[in-house]
Amino acid sequence: MNIPAEIQPKKIYTPKEARDFLKVSESTMKRMLKRGIIKAYKVSGQYRIWGSEILVLVSPKLESGVYKVYKKIRENTHKAIEKW
């Protein structure tokens, strides 16, 4: 297993390389590709992923965005429960 020290935004990676970097299973990577969580391109029947797409997944901006959505859902749930 040759995990790159750093993902290069303009380099193209295979799903296995991306999987090794993200430390996810093969089935999780397939699910991420199928659901469009990670954007990939098919070249000669095989997926290829830009490094920038991998970096989006580990970006602090994405993490803070997810937290904002979670916080909003939590607040709405509390409001709905209080109305009962």
SULJO-V827479 format. One record per residue. N is the residue number from 0. RES is the residue in one small letter. D_LAST is the distance of its C-alpha to the last C-alpha in whole Angstrom. Layout:
# SULJO-V827479
N;RES;D_LAST
N;RES;D_LAST
This chain:
# SULJO-V827479
0;m;54
1;n;55
2;i;52
3;p;53
4;a;52
5;e;51
6;i;49
7;q;52
8;p;50
9;k;53
10;k;53
11;i;53
12;y;51
13;t;51
14;p;48
15;k;49
16;e;50
17;a;46
18;r;45
19;d;47
20;f;46
21;l;42
22;k;43
23;v;41
24;s;42
25;e;44
26;s;41
27;t;39
28;m;41
29;k;41
30;r;38
31;m;38
32;l;41
33;k;39
34;r;36
35;g;38
36;i;36
37;i;40
38;k;42
39;a;45
40;y;48
41;k;50
42;v;54
43;s;56
44;g;54
45;q;52
46;y;49
47;r;50
48;i;48
49;w;48
50;g;48
51;s;46
52;e;43
53;i;43
54;l;43
55;v;40
56;l;38
57;v;39
58;s;39
59;p;37
60;k;36
61;l;34
62;e;32
63;s;31
64;g;30
65;v;28
66;y;26
67;k;25
68;v;23
69;y;22
70;k;21
71;k;19
72;i;17
73;r;16
74;e;15
75;n;13
76;t;11
77;h;10
78;k;9
79;a;7
80;i;5
81;e;5
82;k;4
83;w;0
